[in-house]
Amino acid sequence: MCERVPSLDKVRFVNTGTEATLNAIRAARAFTGKQKLVKCEGAYHGNHDAIQISVVPPLDKAGDADSPNAVKAFPGISETVEDDIFITPFNDIETAERVIRENADELAAVIVEPVNGQCGMVAGKPEFLEGLRRITDELGIVLIFDEVIAFRIAHGGAQDYYGITPDLTCFGKVVGGGMPVGAFGGREDIMSMWDPTGGSATVQHAGTFNGNPMTAAAGIATLEALTPDKYEYLDTLGESLRTKLRALFAELEVPMGVTGVASLFALQFTSTEVVDYRTFATNDKTVLQTMFIGLLNEGFLMSNRCAGNVSMAHTEDDVDAFVTAVRTVLKRAGYA
């Protein structure tokens, strides 16, 4: 992992992406001596209290688009966490810079998905991600990349794809070859807080199954198999899929779009360009559900938000079969 990912001086393994973001946030707080965070509206970073905020907030509670409220995802989350987090729109560097600068004295970290999975594999704009790096670097705030999903877009992950080096990175899924896994790592000075050689570590990290041998073996085999040429193939196949879907939607004059990057994609049931949570919220949820069930009937299982990915098992024939299945579902729904 350290040879592969630009930002990793050291890495520690856990069992889930949730544990990865939990420990990265804890590290940022311990390292900076500050408490508060910035995250993007509509981003999912795991199932722990600190970050289960404004994941899919109701718009009547979410506040203004350029000054979103912090909204707890569901009951049972600590009453204080909303006070410890500031929300900014994804892909809006002007608003993000204002939020960060206004609260810089209290901020431990900014956490961001380079590709927003919750909103349909929406790729971060280079100027947005580069801006976050510039501002956090200037102000001494830890920048955390959540690459639990985005790691699959390049050999060295999204940070390799974009050419941006965060301070800490969180991983899951891909690095375990299908086994339960998570990981987090980054700068030597931050990761050294777990070093016990001075008598005791600054930050504790316990877990019976952390870095277990079965997951490690599966992860090594997967990463060794995913060579740079494999990512070139996946890029080509993913772009082919998105191009053919866009051509289909134009042909049928259906108010739909497709988002994604590299091997990732998602169907969007809106004529609005989806770049963040508010534009994602314009999706027609009835048509989305119709498509999800319809594709199941055609033999294609996607997430319940109609997001998915191509893999090395897929070919151009699979892409064509999927596009045909989407056409079939739309025809049944009265669009063709």
C-alpha positions as CSV (number, residue, x, y, z in Angstrom):
1,M,0.0,0.0,0.0
2,C,2.8,2.5,0.9
3,E,4.5,1.8,-2.4
4,R,1.3,2.2,-4.3
5,V,-0.4,5.2,-2.8
6,P,1.4,8.6,-2.9
7,S,0.4,9.9,0.6
8,L,1.2,6.8,2.6
9,D,4.2,6.8,4.9
10,K,2.6,4.3,7.2
11,V,-0.7,2.4,7.1
12,R,-2.8,0.6,9.8
13,F,-5.5,-2.0,9.0
14,V,-9.0,-2.3,10.4
15,N,-12.1,-4.3,9.4
16,T,-14.4,-1.7,7.8
17,G,-14.4,1.7,6.1
18,T,-16.3,3.0,9.1
19,E,-13.4,2.2,11.4
20,A,-11.0,3.7,9.0
21,T,-12.7,7.1,9.0
22,L,-13.3,6.9,12.8
23,N,-9.6,6.5,13.4
24,A,-8.5,9.1,10.8
25,I,-10.7,11.7,12.4
26,R,-9.5,10.7,15.9
27,A,-5.9,11.1,14.7
28,A,-6.6,14.5,13.2
29,R,-8.1,15.7,16.5
30,A,-5.3,14.4,18.6
31,F,-2.6,15.8,16.2
32,T,-4.1,19.3,16.0
33,G,-5.6,19.6,19.4
34,K,-8.8,20.8,17.8
35,Q,-12.3,19.3,17.7
36,K,-14.3,20.3,14.7
37,L,-14.7,19.0,11.2
38,V,-15.8,20.0,7.7
39,K,-17.6,17.5,5.5
40,C,-19.6,17.8,2.3
41,E,-23.3,17.7,2.2
42,G,-24.5,14.4,0.8
43,A,-21.4,12.4,1.6
44,Y,-21.3,9.2,3.5
45,H,-18.2,8.5,5.5
46,G,-19.2,5.5,7.6
47,N,-21.6,4.6,10.4
48,H,-20.3,6.4,13.5
49,D,-21.7,9.5,15.2
50,A,-19.0,12.0,14.3
51,I,-19.8,11.7,10.6
52,Q,-23.4,10.5,10.3
53,I,-24.4,14.1,9.6
54,S,-26.1,15.6,6.4
55,V,-25.8,12.3,4.5
56,V,-29.2,12.6,2.9
57,P,-30.7,15.5,4.7
58,P,-34.4,16.5,4.0
59,L,-34.2,19.7,2.0
60,D,-36.7,21.4,4.3
61,K,-34.1,21.0,7.1
62,A,-30.9,21.4,5.1
63,G,-30.9,25.2,5.0
64,D,-29.6,27.3,2.2
65,A,-27.5,25.7,-0.5
66,D,-24.5,28.0,0.1
67,S,-24.7,27.6,3.9
68,P,-26.1,24.1,4.7
69,N,-27.2,23.1,8.1
70,A,-25.7,20.1,9.9
71,V,-28.5,17.5,10.1
72,K,-28.3,14.3,12.1
73,A,-28.9,11.2,9.9
74,F,-31.3,9.5,12.3
75,P,-32.2,9.2,16.0
76,G,-29.7,7.9,18.5
77,I,-26.8,10.0,17.3
78,S,-25.1,12.1,20.1
79,E,-26.8,15.4,20.7
80,T,-23.5,17.3,20.5
81,V,-22.1,16.1,17.1
82,E,-24.0,18.7,15.0
83,D,-22.0,21.4,16.9
84,D,-18.7,19.8,15.9
85,I,-19.2,19.7,12.2
86,F,-19.6,22.3,9.4
87,I,-21.2,21.4,6.1
88,T,-20.2,22.6,2.7
89,P,-21.5,21.7,-0.8
90,F,-19.5,19.3,-2.8
91,N,-17.7,20.7,-5.8
92,D,-18.1,24.4,-4.6
93,I,-14.7,25.6,-3.7
94,E,-15.8,29.2,-3.0
95,T,-18.2,28.1,-0.3
96,A,-15.8,25.5,1.1
97,E,-13.1,28.1,1.4
98,R,-15.4,30.5,3.2
99,V,-16.5,27.8,5.6
100,I,-13.0,26.7,6.3
101,R,-11.5,30.1,6.8
102,E,-14.3,31.3,9.0
103,N,-13.8,28.3,11.3
104,A,-10.1,27.6,10.9
105,D,-9.2,28.1,14.5
106,E,-11.5,25.2,15.6
107,L,-10.9,22.8,12.7
108,A,-9.0,19.6,13.1
109,A,-9.8,18.2,9.6
110,V,-11.6,18.4,6.3
111,I,-12.8,15.0,5.1
112,V,-13.9,14.5,1.5
113,E,-14.7,11.7,-1.0
114,P,-12.8,12.5,-4.2
115,V,-15.7,10.7,-5.9
116,N,-19.0,11.2,-4.0
117,G,-20.6,7.7,-3.9
118,Q,-23.8,8.7,-2.1
119,C,-24.8,11.1,-4.8
120,G,-24.1,8.7,-7.6
121,M,-20.3,8.4,-8.2
122,V,-20.0,12.1,-8.8
123,A,-16.4,13.0,-9.6
124,G,-14.8,15.8,-7.7
125,K,-13.8,18.7,-9.9
126,P,-10.0,19.1,-9.9
127,E,-10.3,22.8,-8.9
128,F,-12.4,21.7,-5.9
129,L,-10.0,19.1,-4.6
130,E,-6.9,21.1,-5.4
131,G,-8.5,24.1,-3.6
132,L,-9.1,22.0,-0.5
133,R,-5.5,20.9,-0.5
134,R,-4.3,24.5,-0.9
135,I,-6.4,25.9,1.9
136,T,-5.9,23.2,4.4
137,D,-2.2,23.2,3.8
138,E,-2.1,27.0,4.4
139,L,-4.1,26.8,7.6
140,G,-2.6,23.7,9.1
141,I,-5.8,21.6,8.9
142,V,-5.6,17.9,8.2
143,L,-7.0,16.9,4.8
144,I,-8.5,13.4,4.8
145,F,-9.4,11.6,1.6
146,D,-12.1,9.0,2.0
147,E,-11.1,6.5,-0.8
148,V,-13.2,3.6,0.4
149,I,-14.9,3.7,-3.1
150,A,-12.6,6.1,-5.0
151,F,-9.5,3.9,-4.6
152,R,-10.6,1.8,-7.5
153,I,-10.3,4.5,-10.1
154,A,-6.5,4.3,-10.5
155,H,-3.5,2.2,-9.5
156,G,-2.6,4.6,-6.7
157,G,-6.2,5.6,-6.0
158,A,-8.0,8.9,-6.5
159,Q,-5.1,10.9,-5.2
160,D,-2.9,9.4,-7.9
161,Y,-5.7,10.1,-10.5
162,Y,-6.0,13.7,-9.5
163,G,-2.4,14.3,-8.5
164,I,-3.3,15.6,-5.0
165,T,-1.6,14.3,-1.8
166,P,-3.9,14.4,1.3
167,D,-2.5,14.1,4.8
168,L,-4.5,11.0,5.7
169,T,-6.4,8.5,3.5
170,C,-9.1,5.9,4.4
171,F,-9.6,2.7,2.5
172,G,-12.0,-0.3,2.4
173,K,-13.5,-2.8,0.0
174,V,-10.9,-3.0,-2.8
175,V,-7.8,-3.5,-0.5
176,G,-9.3,-6.7,0.9
177,G,-10.3,-8.5,-2.2
178,G,-13.8,-9.0,-1.0
179,M,-12.9,-9.8,2.6
180,P,-13.9,-7.5,5.5
181,V,-11.4,-4.7,5.5
182,G,-10.6,-1.1,6.1
183,A,-7.3,0.8,6.4
184,F,-6.1,4.3,7.1
185,G,-2.7,5.9,6.7
186,G,-0.7,8.9,5.8
187,R,2.0,11.3,7.0
188,E,4.7,9.9,9.3
189,D,4.3,12.6,11.9
190,I,0.5,11.9,12.2
191,M,0.8,8.1,12.1
192,S,3.6,8.1,14.6
193,M,1.0,8.9,17.3
194,W,0.3,5.1,17.4
195,D,4.0,4.3,18.0
196,P,4.4,2.8,21.5
197,T,8.2,2.7,21.6
198,G,8.4,5.8,23.8
199,G,6.4,4.0,26.5
200,S,2.9,4.4,25.3
201,A,1.1,5.5,22.2
202,T,-0.6,8.9,22.0
203,V,-3.6,7.3,20.4
204,Q,-4.9,3.8,21.0
205,H,-6.0,1.4,18.3
206,A,-7.4,-1.9,19.4
207,G,-9.3,-4.6,17.5
208,T,-9.2,-8.4,17.5
209,F,-9.3,-8.8,13.8
210,N,-7.3,-5.7,12.7
211,G,-4.9,-6.8,9.9
212,N,-6.0,-10.5,10.1
213,P,-4.0,-12.9,7.9
214,M,-6.9,-14.1,5.8
215,T,-7.9,-10.6,4.8
216,A,-4.2,-9.6,4.2
217,A,-3.7,-12.6,1.9
218,A,-6.8,-11.7,-0.1
219,G,-5.8,-8.1,-0.3
220,I,-2.3,-8.8,-1.5
221,A,-3.5,-11.1,-4.2
222,T,-6.1,-8.5,-5.4
223,L,-3.7,-5.6,-5.4
224,E,-1.0,-7.6,-7.2
225,A,-3.5,-8.6,-9.9
226,L,-4.7,-4.9,-10.3
227,T,-1.7,-3.7,-12.4
228,P,-1.7,-0.4,-14.2
229,D,-2.8,-2.0,-17.5
230,K,-5.9,-3.3,-15.8
231,Y,-7.0,0.2,-14.8
232,E,-6.5,1.3,-18.5
233,Y,-8.9,-1.4,-19.5
234,L,-11.4,-0.5,-16.8
235,D,-11.2,3.2,-17.7
236,T,-12.0,2.3,-21.4
237,L,-14.9,0.0,-20.5
238,G,-16.4,2.5,-18.0
239,E,-16.2,5.3,-20.5
240,S,-17.8,3.1,-23.1
241,L,-20.7,2.3,-20.8
242,R,-21.3,6.0,-19.9
243,T,-21.1,7.1,-23.6
244,K,-23.6,4.4,-24.7
245,L,-26.0,5.3,-21.9
246,R,-25.9,9.0,-22.8
247,A,-26.6,8.1,-26.4
248,L,-29.5,6.0,-25.4
249,F,-31.0,8.8,-23.2
250,A,-30.6,11.3,-26.1
251,E,-32.2,8.9,-28.6
252,L,-35.2,8.3,-26.3
253,E,-35.4,11.9,-25.2
254,V,-35.7,10.7,-21.6
255,P,-34.8,13.1,-18.8
256,M,-31.9,11.1,-17.5
257,G,-28.1,11.3,-17.3
258,V,-25.2,9.2,-16.1
259,T,-22.4,10.2,-13.7
260,G,-19.1,8.5,-12.9
261,V,-15.4,8.2,-13.6
262,A,-13.2,5.3,-14.6
263,S,-14.9,2.1,-13.6
264,L,-17.7,3.8,-11.6
265,F,-21.0,5.0,-12.9
266,A,-24.6,5.8,-11.7
267,L,-27.9,6.5,-13.5
268,Q,-29.4,9.9,-12.7
269,F,-33.1,10.3,-13.1
270,T,-33.1,14.0,-13.8
271,S,-32.3,16.4,-16.6
272,T,-30.2,18.5,-14.2
273,E,-26.5,18.0,-14.3
274,V,-25.6,16.3,-11.0
275,V,-22.6,17.8,-9.4
276,D,-23.5,17.8,-5.6
277,Y,-26.3,16.8,-3.2
278,R,-28.8,19.5,-4.1
279,T,-28.7,18.6,-7.8
280,F,-28.7,14.9,-6.9
281,A,-31.9,15.6,-4.9
282,T,-33.7,16.5,-8.2
283,N,-33.8,12.8,-9.1
284,D,-37.2,11.2,-9.8
285,K,-37.2,8.6,-7.1
286,T,-40.2,6.8,-8.6
287,V,-38.4,6.2,-11.9
288,L,-35.3,5.3,-10.0
289,Q,-37.1,2.5,-8.1
290,T,-38.7,1.3,-11.4
291,M,-35.3,1.1,-13.0
292,F,-33.8,-0.7,-10.0
293,I,-36.5,-3.4,-9.9
294,G,-36.6,-3.5,-13.7
295,L,-32.9,-4.2,-14.0
296,L,-33.1,-6.9,-11.4
297,N,-35.7,-8.6,-13.6
298,E,-33.2,-8.3,-16.5
299,G,-30.5,-9.9,-14.5
300,F,-28.5,-6.8,-13.4
301,L,-28.0,-6.1,-9.7
302,M,-27.1,-2.5,-8.8
303,S,-27.2,-0.5,-5.6
304,N,-30.6,0.7,-4.7
305,R,-29.5,4.2,-6.0
306,C,-28.8,2.6,-9.4
307,A,-25.0,3.0,-9.0
308,G,-22.5,0.4,-10.0
309,N,-19.2,-0.4,-11.6
310,V,-17.5,-2.4,-14.3
311,S,-14.8,-4.9,-13.3
312,M,-12.2,-7.1,-14.9
313,A,-14.8,-9.8,-15.3
314,H,-16.8,-7.6,-17.7
315,T,-16.4,-7.1,-21.5
316,E,-17.9,-4.9,-24.1
317,D,-20.6,-7.5,-24.6
318,D,-21.6,-7.0,-21.0
319,V,-21.8,-3.3,-21.5
320,D,-24.0,-3.7,-24.5
321,A,-26.3,-6.1,-22.6
322,F,-26.6,-3.7,-19.8
323,V,-27.5,-0.8,-22.1
324,T,-30.1,-3.0,-23.8
325,A,-31.5,-3.9,-20.4
326,V,-31.9,-0.2,-19.5
327,R,-33.6,0.3,-22.9
328,T,-36.0,-2.5,-22.1
329,V,-36.9,-1.1,-18.7
330,L,-37.5,2.4,-20.1
331,K,-39.7,0.9,-22.8
332,R,-41.8,-0.8,-20.2
333,A,-42.1,2.4,-18.3
334,G,-43.4,4.2,-21.4
335,Y,-40.3,6.1,-22.5
336,A,-39.8,4.2,-25.8
